[in-house]
């Protein structure tokens, strides 16, 4: 029994010694078991962050300012500027002519609304285009829309409306006039219009023929226009200034640009040699250029004052324009109902 107990103790001692001691090293000394390597101080970063760190961002180059080309000089567009009153009174339908030697004459007619009138035409002279001195006497009676041209022989001819057609008279001095026989323009035309009357003639000589523009009145109202009839512009030519041949329409007003109305045109040779036509409508004065075969689309050059914004159309548009050059300055004369004849200058 004792022998068995002693054997067990010996085995326990031997077992404890073999398991509890480190194993000998290669050199016979005692070495410790290598420890697991410590984790690196910098933890592994996500792939996205690595790519963000490794991406090389180029330095931005300074933006070069591109110099803008110098702005083209703004061309001043000529504009008509109000000047004032030329002739006071119940007058309208003026016409301007040059007399030479720095003198000018204006013919103008009494307004038909004046009680007891005989459709008289008067005249006045000026040297500056602004101050006009009336000439004594009456130039003509029963004459509407006087249009005076100087003939190649130095005499004068006046075209005018009378009894719904256009007639003419002649003068050697521009003061005393003698009627010429016949009718220059009647209501007949090649456009198929049944004119109530023709009026407002303007005539110019281009060196080989006379060119006339005039208005033709048509029955019927255009939408909400002020007048109960319409008016279009026509043109005709003549070799001798007496027998005219209608060429066609100069302007069809039956649209929303002109509301069926244009009247009293004026043909003028401009500084560049072109022939221009000025006329008036409900909204102001317009300008067109003669092409030889007709007229260009007009543009408004002088707008009517809108005295009352509640009105659909201005109550007193600049009517019956006539133009003339005084020295180096262009003048635009026009009528203002019951107030007289006013002017504007081209600046």
MOLIN-V621099 format. One line per field, one symbol per residue. phi: phi as a letter, one per 30 degrees, with the letter a starting at -180 (. if undefined). psi: psi as a letter, one per 40 degrees, with the letter a starting at -180 (. if undefined). burial: + if it has 24 or more other ideal C-beta (glycine too) atoms within 12 Angstrom, else -. A space follows every 50 residues. Layout:
phi: ???
psi: ???
burial: ???
This chain:
phi: .dddddddddddddddddcccddddddidcbdddddeddedcddceeddd dddddccddddddddcdddddddddddebdceclccbdkdbahdbcbccj hicbbbcacddddddidchdccbbbacbiccccdcdicdabhbbhdbcbc dedjdbbccacahibcbbbbacbiccbbdcdicdbcddaccidcddacah dbbbccjbaccbcacbdcdjcchcdddcbcbccbbbbadciccccdckdd accdaddbhibaahdbcbddddjdccccabbdclcbbbcdcjblbdddbd cbdddcdbddddbedbddchdbbacciccdcccacbeickccbbccc
psi: dddddddddddddddddddeiiiiadeeahiihhihiiiidhihiidddd dddehhhihhihhhhhhiihhihhhhhiihhhdahdhiagiafihhihei ffiiihiiiihdehheiffihiiiiieeedhhhiiiihdiifhighhhih ideeiihhiihhfeihaiiiideedhihiiiihdhaeiieeeighdiiif ihiiheddihhhiiihhiiihhbfidieiihihiiiiideedhihhdahd hhegiedefehiigihhhhideeihihiiiadeahihihhedeaiihiih ehiihgdheehdiidgihigiiiihhbehhhhiiihhedahiiiih.
burial: -------------------------------------------------- -----------------------------+--+--++-+++++++++++- ---++++++++-------++++++++--++-+-++--+++--++++++++ +----+++++++--+++++++--++-+--+--+++++-+---+-+-++++ +++++----+++++++++---+--+-+-++++++++++--++-+-++-++ ++++---++++++++++++-----++++++++++++++++---++--+-+ ++-+--------++-+++++++++-+---++++++++--+++++++-
